[in-house]
Amino acid sequence: MGFRRFLSLPVAVVLVLIGFVYHTVVFLVIEPWLSLSTAPGLFNALFFTGLGVMAVLCYVIAVLKDPGRIPSSYMPDLEDSGVTLHSKGR
């Protein structure tokens, strides 16, 4: 069931967007500016690659992980006067 959520249009759009930003920065900005054969260019490309991998990993975990539920034993504190349970429409 978790992998089925991963195959939706919004998830694919986000992954394509991350890939587009990665390709644009590494191959269209860093390569012509610093060249990937120099130490600063390679460092910048590796750094941005690390950031991209972490972003994709966090996104995959957020999509596949169950956020949890409110415990059945939860009861709001009704004696606290600062908490309003209902908003009054005026």
PyMOL Python script that loads the backbone (N, CA, C, O; Angstrom):
from pymol import cmd

cmd.read_pdbstr("""\
ATOM      1  N   MET A   1       0.818  -1.189   0.000  1.00  0.00           N
ATOM      2  CA  MET A   1       0.000   0.000   0.000  1.00  0.00           C
ATOM      3  C   MET A   1       0.866   1.258   0.000  1.00  0.00           C
ATOM      4  O   MET A   1       0.490   2.243  -0.636  1.00  0.00           O
ATOM      5  N   GLY A   2       2.000   1.265   0.683  1.00  0.00           N
ATOM      6  CA  GLY A   2       2.848   2.444   0.746  1.00  0.00           C
ATOM      7  C   GLY A   2       3.430   2.809  -0.599  1.00  0.00           C
ATOM      8  O   GLY A   2       3.552   3.989  -0.925  1.00  0.00           O
ATOM      9  N   PHE A   3       3.794   1.799  -1.393  1.00  0.00           N
ATOM     10  CA  PHE A   3       4.395   2.074  -2.691  1.00  0.00           C
ATOM     11  C   PHE A   3       3.355   2.566  -3.688  1.00  0.00           C
ATOM     12  O   PHE A   3       3.707   3.242  -4.655  1.00  0.00           O
ATOM     13  N   ARG A   4       2.091   2.246  -3.477  1.00  0.00           N
ATOM     14  CA  ARG A   4       1.025   2.691  -4.375  1.00  0.00           C
ATOM     15  C   ARG A   4       0.845   4.210  -4.275  1.00  0.00           C
ATOM     16  O   ARG A   4       0.541   4.859  -5.276  1.00  0.00           O
ATOM     17  N   ARG A   5       1.028   4.780  -3.084  1.00  0.00           N
ATOM     18  CA  ARG A   5       0.958   6.232  -2.916  1.00  0.00           C
ATOM     19  C   ARG A   5       2.102   6.917  -3.648  1.00  0.00           C
ATOM     20  O   ARG A   5       1.988   8.074  -4.053  1.00  0.00           O
ATOM     21  N   PHE A   6       3.202   6.199  -3.814  1.00  0.00           N
ATOM     22  CA  PHE A   6       4.386   6.766  -4.438  1.00  0.00           C
ATOM     23  C   PHE A   6       4.220   6.906  -5.944  1.00  0.00           C
ATOM     24  O   PHE A   6       5.000   7.620  -6.575  1.00  0.00           O
ATOM     25  N   LEU A   7       3.239   6.256  -6.537  1.00  0.00           N
ATOM     26  CA  LEU A   7       3.043   6.275  -7.974  1.00  0.00           C
ATOM     27  C   LEU A   7       1.918   7.214  -8.395  1.00  0.00           C
ATOM     28  O   LEU A   7       1.107   6.850  -9.246  1.00  0.00           O
ATOM     29  N   SER A   8       1.849   8.389  -7.831  1.00  0.00           N
ATOM     30  CA  SER A   8       0.800   9.334  -8.192  1.00  0.00           C
ATOM     31  C   SER A   8       1.406  10.506  -8.972  1.00  0.00           C
ATOM     32  O   SER A   8       2.621  10.703  -8.978  1.00  0.00           O
ATOM     33  N   LEU A   9       0.552  11.261  -9.614  1.00  0.00           N
ATOM     34  CA  LEU A   9       0.989  12.380 -10.437  1.00  0.00           C
ATOM     35  C   LEU A   9       1.703  13.470  -9.629  1.00  0.00           C
ATOM     36  O   LEU A   9       2.756  13.932 -10.067  1.00  0.00           O
ATOM     37  N   PRO A  10       1.186  13.904  -8.472  1.00  0.00           N
ATOM     38  CA  PRO A  10       1.894  14.947  -7.717  1.00  0.00           C
ATOM     39  C   PRO A  10       3.296  14.515  -7.273  1.00  0.00           C
ATOM     40  O   PRO A  10       4.228  15.319  -7.287  1.00  0.00           O
ATOM     41  N   VAL A  11       3.443  13.252  -6.882  1.00  0.00           N
ATOM     42  CA  VAL A  11       4.760  12.771  -6.471  1.00  0.00           C
ATOM     43  C   VAL A  11       5.714  12.767  -7.662  1.00  0.00           C
ATOM     44  O   VAL A  11       6.873  13.159  -7.529  1.00  0.00           O
ATOM     45  N   ALA A  12       5.234  12.328  -8.822  1.00  0.00           N
ATOM     46  CA  ALA A  12       6.070  12.319 -10.016  1.00  0.00           C
ATOM     47  C   ALA A  12       6.458  13.735 -10.424  1.00  0.00           C
ATOM     48  O   ALA A  12       7.589  13.961 -10.853  1.00  0.00           O
ATOM     49  N   VAL A  13       5.542  14.688 -10.300  1.00  0.00           N
ATOM     50  CA  VAL A  13       5.845  16.075 -10.646  1.00  0.00           C
ATOM     51  C   VAL A  13       6.930  16.638  -9.735  1.00  0.00           C
ATOM     52  O   VAL A  13       7.834  17.327 -10.209  1.00  0.00           O
ATOM     53  N   VAL A  14       6.857  16.359  -8.450  1.00  0.00           N
ATOM     54  CA  VAL A  14       7.871  16.848  -7.515  1.00  0.00           C
ATOM     55  C   VAL A  14       9.226  16.224  -7.827  1.00  0.00           C
ATOM     56  O   VAL A  14      10.240  16.921  -7.809  1.00  0.00           O
ATOM     57  N   LEU A  15       9.263  14.926  -8.112  1.00  0.00           N
ATOM     58  CA  LEU A  15      10.533  14.282  -8.438  1.00  0.00           C
ATOM     59  C   LEU A  15      11.118  14.812  -9.739  1.00  0.00           C
ATOM     60  O   LEU A  15      12.331  14.995  -9.841  1.00  0.00           O
ATOM     61  N   VAL A  16      10.275  15.060 -10.733  1.00  0.00           N
ATOM     62  CA  VAL A  16      10.758  15.645 -11.990  1.00  0.00           C
ATOM     63  C   VAL A  16      11.272  17.064 -11.747  1.00  0.00           C
ATOM     64  O   VAL A  16      12.278  17.462 -12.335  1.00  0.00           O
ATOM     65  N   LEU A  17      10.603  17.824 -10.900  1.00  0.00           N
ATOM     66  CA  LEU A  17      11.047  19.174 -10.580  1.00  0.00           C
ATOM     67  C   LEU A  17      12.405  19.162  -9.875  1.00  0.00           C
ATOM     68  O   LEU A  17      13.271  19.979 -10.188  1.00  0.00           O
ATOM     69  N   ILE A  18      12.594  18.254  -8.937  1.00  0.00           N
ATOM     70  CA  ILE A  18      13.886  18.138  -8.259  1.00  0.00           C
ATOM     71  C   ILE A  18      14.969  17.751  -9.258  1.00  0.00           C
ATOM     72  O   ILE A  18      16.072  18.295  -9.215  1.00  0.00           O
ATOM     73  N   GLY A  19      14.666  16.821 -10.153  1.00  0.00           N
ATOM     74  CA  GLY A  19      15.633  16.430 -11.177  1.00  0.00           C
ATOM     75  C   GLY A  19      15.953  17.576 -12.128  1.00  0.00           C
ATOM     76  O   GLY A  19      17.106  17.738 -12.528  1.00  0.00           O
ATOM     77  N   PHE A  20      14.955  18.371 -12.498  1.00  0.00           N
ATOM     78  CA  PHE A  20      15.176  19.518 -13.368  1.00  0.00           C
ATOM     79  C   PHE A  20      16.081  20.550 -12.703  1.00  0.00           C
ATOM     80  O   PHE A  20      17.004  21.064 -13.336  1.00  0.00           O
ATOM     81  N   VAL A  21      15.825  20.856 -11.437  1.00  0.00           N
ATOM     82  CA  VAL A  21      16.654  21.821 -10.711  1.00  0.00           C
ATOM     83  C   VAL A  21      18.085  21.298 -10.584  1.00  0.00           C
ATOM     84  O   VAL A  21      19.037  22.063 -10.741  1.00  0.00           O
ATOM     85  N   TYR A  22      18.245  20.004 -10.301  1.00  0.00           N
ATOM     86  CA  TYR A  22      19.589  19.417 -10.185  1.00  0.00           C
ATOM     87  C   TYR A  22      20.330  19.532 -11.512  1.00  0.00           C
ATOM     88  O   TYR A  22      21.478  19.976 -11.543  1.00  0.00           O
ATOM     89  N   HIS A  23      19.686  19.138 -12.606  1.00  0.00           N
ATOM     90  CA  HIS A  23      20.330  19.187 -13.919  1.00  0.00           C
ATOM     91  C   HIS A  23      20.691  20.624 -14.297  1.00  0.00           C
ATOM     92  O   HIS A  23      21.775  20.875 -14.824  1.00  0.00           O
ATOM     93  N   THR A  24      19.792  21.559 -14.029  1.00  0.00           N
ATOM     94  CA  THR A  24      20.044  22.955 -14.360  1.00  0.00           C
ATOM     95  C   THR A  24      21.235  23.499 -13.593  1.00  0.00           C
ATOM     96  O   THR A  24      22.101  24.149 -14.178  1.00  0.00           O
ATOM     97  N   VAL A  25      21.293  23.245 -12.299  1.00  0.00           N
ATOM     98  CA  VAL A  25      22.376  23.794 -11.485  1.00  0.00           C
ATOM     99  C   VAL A  25      23.706  23.134 -11.823  1.00  0.00           C
ATOM    100  O   VAL A  25      24.702  23.826 -12.037  1.00  0.00           O
ATOM    101  N   VAL A  26      23.736  21.817 -11.874  1.00  0.00           N
ATOM    102  CA  VAL A  26      25.019  21.132 -12.060  1.00  0.00           C
ATOM    103  C   VAL A  26      25.539  21.270 -13.484  1.00  0.00           C
ATOM    104  O   VAL A  26      26.709  21.602 -13.679  1.00  0.00           O
ATOM    105  N   PHE A  27      24.704  21.026 -14.473  1.00  0.00           N
ATOM    106  CA  PHE A  27      25.204  20.963 -15.840  1.00  0.00           C
ATOM    107  C   PHE A  27      25.067  22.259 -16.628  1.00  0.00           C
ATOM    108  O   PHE A  27      25.784  22.453 -17.610  1.00  0.00           O
ATOM    109  N   LEU A  28      24.169  23.147 -16.227  1.00  0.00           N
ATOM    110  CA  LEU A  28      24.006  24.389 -16.964  1.00  0.00           C
ATOM    111  C   LEU A  28      24.570  25.604 -16.239  1.00  0.00           C
ATOM    112  O   LEU A  28      24.740  26.658 -16.852  1.00  0.00           O
ATOM    113  N   VAL A  29      24.866  25.477 -14.935  1.00  0.00           N
ATOM    114  CA  VAL A  29      25.435  26.597 -14.189  1.00  0.00           C
ATOM    115  C   VAL A  29      26.858  26.279 -13.741  1.00  0.00           C
ATOM    116  O   VAL A  29      27.784  27.023 -14.065  1.00  0.00           O
ATOM    117  N   ILE A  30      27.047  25.194 -13.008  1.00  0.00           N
ATOM    118  CA  ILE A  30      28.370  24.884 -12.458  1.00  0.00           C
ATOM    119  C   ILE A  30      29.351  24.479 -13.557  1.00  0.00           C
ATOM    120  O   ILE A  30      30.501  24.918 -13.542  1.00  0.00           O
ATOM    121  N   GLU A  31      28.923  23.659 -14.498  1.00  0.00           N
ATOM    122  CA  GLU A  31      29.829  23.189 -15.554  1.00  0.00           C
ATOM    123  C   GLU A  31      30.407  24.334 -16.386  1.00  0.00           C
ATOM    124  O   GLU A  31      31.627  24.391 -16.540  1.00  0.00           O
ATOM    125  N   PRO A  32      29.603  25.245 -16.928  1.00  0.00           N
ATOM    126  CA  PRO A  32      30.208  26.333 -17.701  1.00  0.00           C
ATOM    127  C   PRO A  32      30.959  27.351 -16.836  1.00  0.00           C
ATOM    128  O   PRO A  32      31.923  27.964 -17.294  1.00  0.00           O
ATOM    129  N   TRP A  33      30.521  27.528 -15.597  1.00  0.00           N
ATOM    130  CA  TRP A  33      31.101  28.565 -14.748  1.00  0.00           C
ATOM    131  C   TRP A  33      32.426  28.124 -14.151  1.00  0.00           C
ATOM    132  O   TRP A  33      33.421  28.841 -14.260  1.00  0.00           O
ATOM    133  N   LEU A  34      32.456  26.951 -13.519  1.00  0.00           N
ATOM    134  CA  LEU A  34      33.657  26.487 -12.827  1.00  0.00           C
ATOM    135  C   LEU A  34      34.285  25.259 -13.469  1.00  0.00           C
ATOM    136  O   LEU A  34      35.445  24.958 -13.188  1.00  0.00           O
ATOM    137  N   SER A  35      33.575  24.553 -14.304  1.00  0.00           N
ATOM    138  CA  SER A  35      34.004  23.301 -14.919  1.00  0.00           C
ATOM    139  C   SER A  35      34.088  22.203 -13.864  1.00  0.00           C
ATOM    140  O   SER A  35      34.625  22.406 -12.775  1.00  0.00           O
ATOM    141  N   LEU A  36      33.558  21.062 -14.204  1.00  0.00           N
ATOM    142  CA  LEU A  36      33.550  19.947 -13.253  1.00  0.00           C
ATOM    143  C   LEU A  36      34.923  19.294 -13.122  1.00  0.00           C
ATOM    144  O   LEU A  36      35.108  18.443 -12.251  1.00  0.00           O
ATOM    145  N   SER A  37      35.894  19.668 -13.963  1.00  0.00           N
ATOM    146  CA  SER A  37      37.236  19.087 -13.869  1.00  0.00           C
ATOM    147  C   SER A  37      38.127  19.855 -12.906  1.00  0.00           C
ATOM    148  O   SER A  37      39.243  19.416 -12.628  1.00  0.00           O
ATOM    149  N   THR A  38      37.666  20.992 -12.389  1.00  0.00           N
ATOM    150  CA  THR A  38      38.447  21.733 -11.396  1.00  0.00           C
ATOM    151  C   THR A  38      37.964  21.359  -9.998  1.00  0.00           C
ATOM    152  O   THR A  38      36.863  20.839  -9.817  1.00  0.00           O
ATOM    153  N   ALA A  39      38.814  21.635  -9.022  1.00  0.00           N
ATOM    154  CA  ALA A  39      38.471  21.299  -7.637  1.00  0.00           C
ATOM    155  C   ALA A  39      37.252  22.083  -7.134  1.00  0.00           C
ATOM    156  O   ALA A  39      36.362  21.474  -6.539  1.00  0.00           O
ATOM    157  N   PRO A  40      37.169  23.408  -7.344  1.00  0.00           N
ATOM    158  CA  PRO A  40      35.966  24.125  -6.876  1.00  0.00           C
ATOM    159  C   PRO A  40      34.693  23.663  -7.581  1.00  0.00           C
ATOM    160  O   PRO A  40      33.640  23.560  -6.951  1.00  0.00           O
ATOM    161  N   GLY A  41      34.778  23.386  -8.876  1.00  0.00           N
ATOM    162  CA  GLY A  41      33.596  22.924  -9.601  1.00  0.00           C
ATOM    163  C   GLY A  41      33.144  21.560  -9.122  1.00  0.00           C
ATOM    164  O   GLY A  41      31.948  21.328  -8.947  1.00  0.00           O
ATOM    165  N   LEU A  42      34.091  20.652  -8.905  1.00  0.00           N
ATOM    166  CA  LEU A  42      33.751  19.322  -8.411  1.00  0.00           C
ATOM    167  C   LEU A  42      33.175  19.392  -7.000  1.00  0.00           C
ATOM    168  O   LEU A  42      32.215  18.692  -6.679  1.00  0.00           O
ATOM    169  N   PHE A  43      33.773  20.252  -6.150  1.00  0.00           N
ATOM    170  CA  PHE A  43      33.258  20.394  -4.791  1.00  0.00           C
ATOM    171  C   PHE A  43      31.825  20.918  -4.810  1.00  0.00           C
ATOM    172  O   PHE A  43      30.967  20.392  -4.102  1.00  0.00           O
ATOM    173  N   ASN A  44      31.557  21.949  -5.614  1.00  0.00           N
ATOM    174  CA  ASN A  44      30.200  22.491  -5.697  1.00  0.00           C
ATOM    175  C   ASN A  44      29.219  21.455  -6.233  1.00  0.00           C
ATOM    176  O   ASN A  44      28.100  21.348  -5.732  1.00  0.00           O
ATOM    177  N   ALA A  45      29.623  20.690  -7.244  1.00  0.00           N
ATOM    178  CA  ALA A  45      28.746  19.660  -7.798  1.00  0.00           C
ATOM    179  C   ALA A  45      28.475  18.567  -6.776  1.00  0.00           C
ATOM    180  O   ALA A  45      27.337  18.119  -6.637  1.00  0.00           O
ATOM    181  N   LEU A  46      29.504  18.133  -6.061  1.00  0.00           N
ATOM    182  CA  LEU A  46      29.313  17.100  -5.033  1.00  0.00           C
ATOM    183  C   LEU A  46      28.442  17.615  -3.890  1.00  0.00           C
ATOM    184  O   LEU A  46      27.599  16.882  -3.372  1.00  0.00           O
ATOM    185  N   PHE A  47      28.640  18.865  -3.500  1.00  0.00           N
ATOM    186  CA  PHE A  47      27.838  19.451  -2.428  1.00  0.00           C
ATOM    187  C   PHE A  47      26.367  19.524  -2.843  1.00  0.00           C
ATOM    188  O   PHE A  47      25.482  19.155  -2.072  1.00  0.00           O
ATOM    189  N   PHE A  48      26.111  20.001  -4.067  1.00  0.00           N
ATOM    190  CA  PHE A  48      24.728  20.095  -4.526  1.00  0.00           C
ATOM    191  C   PHE A  48      24.120  18.718  -4.741  1.00  0.00           C
ATOM    192  O   PHE A  48      22.921  18.533  -4.535  1.00  0.00           O
ATOM    193  N   THR A  49      24.931  17.751  -5.152  1.00  0.00           N
ATOM    194  CA  THR A  49      24.444  16.381  -5.291  1.00  0.00           C
ATOM    195  C   THR A  49      24.036  15.827  -3.928  1.00  0.00           C
ATOM    196  O   THR A  49      23.005  15.165  -3.810  1.00  0.00           O
ATOM    197  N   GLY A  50      24.834  16.094  -2.907  1.00  0.00           N
ATOM    198  CA  GLY A  50      24.481  15.669  -1.549  1.00  0.00           C
ATOM    199  C   GLY A  50      23.180  16.296  -1.083  1.00  0.00           C
ATOM    200  O   GLY A  50      22.342  15.623  -0.483  1.00  0.00           O
ATOM    201  N   LEU A  51      23.008  17.596  -1.360  1.00  0.00           N
ATOM    202  CA  LEU A  51      21.752  18.257  -0.995  1.00  0.00           C
ATOM    203  C   LEU A  51      20.573  17.663  -1.751  1.00  0.00           C
ATOM    204  O   LEU A  51      19.494  17.482  -1.186  1.00  0.00           O
ATOM    205  N   GLY A  52      20.777  17.361  -3.021  1.00  0.00           N
ATOM    206  CA  GLY A  52      19.705  16.762  -3.820  1.00  0.00           C
ATOM    207  C   GLY A  52      19.317  15.383  -3.327  1.00  0.00           C
ATOM    208  O   GLY A  52      18.133  15.050  -3.265  1.00  0.00           O
ATOM    209  N   VAL A  53      20.318  14.575  -2.974  1.00  0.00           N
ATOM    210  CA  VAL A  53      20.038  13.232  -2.457  1.00  0.00           C
ATOM    211  C   VAL A  53      19.283  13.323  -1.139  1.00  0.00           C
ATOM    212  O   VAL A  53      18.339  12.565  -0.913  1.00  0.00           O
ATOM    213  N   MET A  54      19.690  14.248  -0.261  1.00  0.00           N
ATOM    214  CA  MET A  54      18.982  14.401   1.011  1.00  0.00           C
ATOM    215  C   MET A  54      17.546  14.878   0.799  1.00  0.00           C
ATOM    216  O   MET A  54      16.637  14.440   1.503  1.00  0.00           O
ATOM    217  N   ALA A  55      17.338  15.773  -0.167  1.00  0.00           N
ATOM    218  CA  ALA A  55      15.981  16.258  -0.439  1.00  0.00           C
ATOM    219  C   ALA A  55      15.095  15.131  -0.954  1.00  0.00           C
ATOM    220  O   ALA A  55      13.953  14.988  -0.516  1.00  0.00           O
ATOM    221  N   VAL A  56      15.619  14.326  -1.887  1.00  0.00           N
ATOM    222  CA  VAL A  56      14.827  13.208  -2.419  1.00  0.00           C
ATOM    223  C   VAL A  56      14.556  12.180  -1.326  1.00  0.00           C
ATOM    224  O   VAL A  56      13.448  11.650  -1.236  1.00  0.00           O
ATOM    225  N   LEU A  57      15.553  11.893  -0.499  1.00  0.00           N
ATOM    226  CA  LEU A  57      15.380  10.926   0.586  1.00  0.00           C
ATOM    227  C   LEU A  57      14.317  11.396   1.581  1.00  0.00           C
ATOM    228  O   LEU A  57      13.462  10.609   1.987  1.00  0.00           O
ATOM    229  N   CYS A  58      14.363  12.661   1.975  1.00  0.00           N
ATOM    230  CA  CYS A  58      13.353  13.201   2.892  1.00  0.00           C
ATOM    231  C   CYS A  58      11.964  13.168   2.271  1.00  0.00           C
ATOM    232  O   CYS A  58      10.980  12.879   2.952  1.00  0.00           O
ATOM    233  N   TYR A  59      11.885  13.461   0.984  1.00  0.00           N
ATOM    234  CA  TYR A  59      10.588  13.443   0.310  1.00  0.00           C
ATOM    235  C   TYR A  59      10.023  12.028   0.231  1.00  0.00           C
ATOM    236  O   TYR A  59       8.834  11.817   0.466  1.00  0.00           O
ATOM    237  N   VAL A  60      10.873  11.063  -0.098  1.00  0.00           N
ATOM    238  CA  VAL A  60      10.419   9.662  -0.171  1.00  0.00           C
ATOM    239  C   VAL A  60       9.949   9.187   1.199  1.00  0.00           C
ATOM    240  O   VAL A  60       8.926   8.509   1.298  1.00  0.00           O
ATOM    241  N   ILE A  61      10.674   9.529   2.243  1.00  0.00           N
ATOM    242  CA  ILE A  61      10.263   9.130   3.594  1.00  0.00           C
ATOM    243  C   ILE A  61       8.934   9.801   3.964  1.00  0.00           C
ATOM    244  O   ILE A  61       8.069   9.162   4.562  1.00  0.00           O
ATOM    245  N   ALA A  62       8.764  11.085   3.613  1.00  0.00           N
ATOM    246  CA  ALA A  62       7.519  11.788   3.928  1.00  0.00           C
ATOM    247  C   ALA A  62       6.337  11.190   3.179  1.00  0.00           C
ATOM    248  O   ALA A  62       5.223  11.173   3.702  1.00  0.00           O
ATOM    249  N   VAL A  63       6.561  10.698   1.963  1.00  0.00           N
ATOM    250  CA  VAL A  63       5.465  10.121   1.195  1.00  0.00           C
ATOM    251  C   VAL A  63       5.103   8.732   1.710  1.00  0.00           C
ATOM    252  O   VAL A  63       3.922   8.392   1.778  1.00  0.00           O
ATOM    253  N   LEU A  64       6.085   7.935   2.068  1.00  0.00           N
ATOM    254  CA  LEU A  64       5.833   6.545   2.426  1.00  0.00           C
ATOM    255  C   LEU A  64       5.539   6.321   3.907  1.00  0.00           C
ATOM    256  O   LEU A  64       4.941   5.302   4.253  1.00  0.00           O
ATOM    257  N   LYS A  65       5.931   7.223   4.783  1.00  0.00           N
ATOM    258  CA  LYS A  65       5.769   7.034   6.227  1.00  0.00           C
ATOM    259  C   LYS A  65       4.362   7.410   6.669  1.00  0.00           C
ATOM    260  O   LYS A  65       3.819   8.423   6.229  1.00  0.00           O
ATOM    261  N   ASP A  66       3.774   6.597   7.535  1.00  0.00           N
ATOM    262  CA  ASP A  66       2.462   6.880   8.105  1.00  0.00           C
ATOM    263  C   ASP A  66       2.615   7.953   9.175  1.00  0.00           C
ATOM    264  O   ASP A  66       3.440   7.793  10.075  1.00  0.00           O
ATOM    265  N   PRO A  67       1.843   9.053   9.111  1.00  0.00           N
ATOM    266  CA  PRO A  67       2.016  10.136  10.074  1.00  0.00           C
ATOM    267  C   PRO A  67       1.498   9.808  11.471  1.00  0.00           C
ATOM    268  O   PRO A  67       1.796  10.539  12.415  1.00  0.00           O
ATOM    269  N   GLY A  68       0.748   8.753  11.623  1.00  0.00           N
ATOM    270  CA  GLY A  68       0.227   8.381  12.936  1.00  0.00           C
ATOM    271  C   GLY A  68      -1.193   8.858  13.133  1.00  0.00           C
ATOM    272  O   GLY A  68      -1.787   9.483  12.255  1.00  0.00           O
ATOM    273  N   ARG A  69      -1.727   8.554  14.297  1.00  0.00           N
ATOM    274  CA  ARG A  69      -3.115   8.908  14.597  1.00  0.00           C
ATOM    275  C   ARG A  69      -3.210   9.481  16.014  1.00  0.00           C
ATOM    276  O   ARG A  69      -2.297   9.337  16.827  1.00  0.00           O
ATOM    277  N   ILE A  70      -4.323  10.124  16.276  1.00  0.00           N
ATOM    278  CA  ILE A  70      -4.572  10.626  17.621  1.00  0.00           C
ATOM    279  C   ILE A  70      -4.938   9.443  18.494  1.00  0.00           C
ATOM    280  O   ILE A  70      -5.809   8.656  18.122  1.00  0.00           O
ATOM    281  N   PRO A  71      -4.295   9.294  19.650  1.00  0.00           N
ATOM    282  CA  PRO A  71      -4.624   8.164  20.523  1.00  0.00           C
ATOM    283  C   PRO A  71      -6.085   8.196  20.963  1.00  0.00           C
ATOM    284  O   PRO A  71      -6.657   9.267  21.168  1.00  0.00           O
ATOM    285  N   SER A  72      -6.682   7.016  21.107  1.00  0.00           N
ATOM    286  CA  SER A  72      -8.086   6.942  21.509  1.00  0.00           C
ATOM    287  C   SER A  72      -8.287   7.426  22.951  1.00  0.00           C
ATOM    288  O   SER A  72      -9.398   7.800  23.323  1.00  0.00           O
ATOM    289  N   SER A  73      -7.248   7.421  23.744  1.00  0.00           N
ATOM    290  CA  SER A  73      -7.362   7.867  25.135  1.00  0.00           C
ATOM    291  C   SER A  73      -7.166   9.381  25.272  1.00  0.00           C
ATOM    292  O   SER A  73      -7.211   9.896  26.389  1.00  0.00           O
ATOM    293  N   TYR A  74      -6.953  10.096  24.187  1.00  0.00           N
ATOM    294  CA  TYR A  74      -6.736  11.541  24.262  1.00  0.00           C
ATOM    295  C   TYR A  74      -8.028  12.252  24.637  1.00  0.00           C
ATOM    296  O   TYR A  74      -9.091  11.967  24.085  1.00  0.00           O
ATOM    297  N   MET A  75      -7.924  13.170  25.571  1.00  0.00           N
ATOM    298  CA  MET A  75      -9.065  13.961  26.006  1.00  0.00           C
ATOM    299  C   MET A  75      -8.576  15.398  26.184  1.00  0.00           C
ATOM    300  O   MET A  75      -7.641  15.630  26.950  1.00  0.00           O
ATOM    301  N   PRO A  76      -9.186  16.373  25.493  1.00  0.00           N
ATOM    302  CA  PRO A  76      -8.745  17.764  25.650  1.00  0.00           C
ATOM    303  C   PRO A  76      -9.030  18.273  27.055  1.00  0.00           C
ATOM    304  O   PRO A  76      -9.985  17.843  27.702  1.00  0.00           O
ATOM    305  N   ASP A  77      -8.193  19.189  27.517  1.00  0.00           N
ATOM    306  CA  ASP A  77      -8.348  19.771  28.848  1.00  0.00           C
ATOM    307  C   ASP A  77      -9.445  20.830  28.787  1.00  0.00           C
ATOM    308  O   ASP A  77      -9.217  21.935  28.294  1.00  0.00           O
ATOM    309  N   LEU A  78     -10.628  20.497  29.284  1.00  0.00           N
ATOM    310  CA  LEU A  78     -11.765  21.406  29.218  1.00  0.00           C
ATOM    311  C   LEU A  78     -11.735  22.476  30.295  1.00  0.00           C
ATOM    312  O   LEU A  78     -12.470  23.459  30.200  1.00  0.00           O
ATOM    313  N   GLU A  79     -10.902  22.310  31.321  1.00  0.00           N
ATOM    314  CA  GLU A  79     -10.855  23.282  32.405  1.00  0.00           C
ATOM    315  C   GLU A  79      -9.963  24.469  32.084  1.00  0.00           C
ATOM    316  O   GLU A  79     -10.014  25.484  32.778  1.00  0.00           O
ATOM    317  N   ASP A  80      -9.155  24.359  31.054  1.00  0.00           N
ATOM    318  CA  ASP A  80      -8.272  25.454  30.685  1.00  0.00           C
ATOM    319  C   ASP A  80      -9.097  26.524  29.979  1.00  0.00           C
ATOM    320  O   ASP A  80      -9.660  26.271  28.913  1.00  0.00           O
ATOM    321  N   SER A  81      -9.174  27.719  30.566  1.00  0.00           N
ATOM    322  CA  SER A  81     -10.038  28.771  30.016  1.00  0.00           C
ATOM    323  C   SER A  81      -9.434  29.391  28.754  1.00  0.00           C
ATOM    324  O   SER A  81     -10.155  30.041  27.997  1.00  0.00           O
ATOM    325  N   GLY A  82      -8.155  29.214  28.507  1.00  0.00           N
ATOM    326  CA  GLY A  82      -7.512  29.803  27.333  1.00  0.00           C
ATOM    327  C   GLY A  82      -7.767  29.031  26.058  1.00  0.00           C
ATOM    328  O   GLY A  82      -7.489  29.528  24.967  1.00  0.00           O
ATOM    329  N   VAL A  83      -8.287  27.836  26.176  1.00  0.00           N
ATOM    330  CA  VAL A  83      -8.513  26.999  25.008  1.00  0.00           C
ATOM    331  C   VAL A  83      -9.982  27.060  24.623  1.00  0.00           C
ATOM    332  O   VAL A  83     -10.858  26.799  25.447  1.00  0.00           O
ATOM    333  N   THR A  84     -10.248  27.404  23.379  1.00  0.00           N
ATOM    334  CA  THR A  84     -11.623  27.407  22.906  1.00  0.00           C
ATOM    335  C   THR A  84     -11.820  26.225  21.979  1.00  0.00           C
ATOM    336  O   THR A  84     -11.029  26.011  21.060  1.00  0.00           O
ATOM    337  N   LEU A  85     -12.862  25.466  22.216  1.00  0.00           N
ATOM    338  CA  LEU A  85     -13.131  24.302  21.388  1.00  0.00           C
ATOM    339  C   LEU A  85     -13.945  24.681  20.147  1.00  0.00           C
ATOM    340  O   LEU A  85     -13.851  24.010  19.119  1.00  0.00           O
ATOM    341  N   HIS A  86     -14.724  25.725  20.233  1.00  0.00           N
ATOM    342  CA  HIS A  86     -15.575  26.133  19.126  1.00  0.00           C
ATOM    343  C   HIS A  86     -15.321  27.604  18.829  1.00  0.00           C
ATOM    344  O   HIS A  86     -15.169  28.419  19.738  1.00  0.00           O
ATOM    345  N   SER A  87     -15.280  27.923  17.564  1.00  0.00           N
ATOM    346  CA  SER A  87     -15.138  29.347  17.206  1.00  0.00           C
ATOM    347  C   SER A  87     -16.526  29.927  16.984  1.00  0.00           C
ATOM    348  O   SER A  87     -17.417  29.259  16.458  1.00  0.00           O
ATOM    349  N   LYS A  88     -16.692  31.149  17.382  1.00  0.00           N
ATOM    350  CA  LYS A  88     -17.977  31.830  17.236  1.00  0.00           C
ATOM    351  C   LYS A  88     -17.950  32.651  15.961  1.00  0.00           C
ATOM    352  O   LYS A  88     -17.106  33.533  15.798  1.00  0.00           O
ATOM    353  N   GLY A  89     -18.870  32.359  15.063  1.00  0.00           N
ATOM    354  CA  GLY A  89     -18.965  33.129  13.823  1.00  0.00           C
ATOM    355  C   GLY A  89     -19.755  34.397  14.039  1.00  0.00           C
ATOM    356  O   GLY A  89     -20.898  34.342  14.492  1.00  0.00           O
ATOM    357  N   ARG A  90     -19.175  35.533  13.726  1.00  0.00           N
ATOM    358  CA  ARG A  90     -19.867  36.804  13.929  1.00  0.00           C
ATOM    359  C   ARG A  90     -19.959  37.538  12.642  1.00  0.00           C
ATOM    360  O   ARG A  90     -20.509  38.638  12.597  1.00  0.00           O
TER     361      ARG A  90
END
""", "prot")
cmd.dss("prot")
cmd.show_as("cartoon", "prot")
cmd.util.cbc("prot")
cmd.orient("prot")
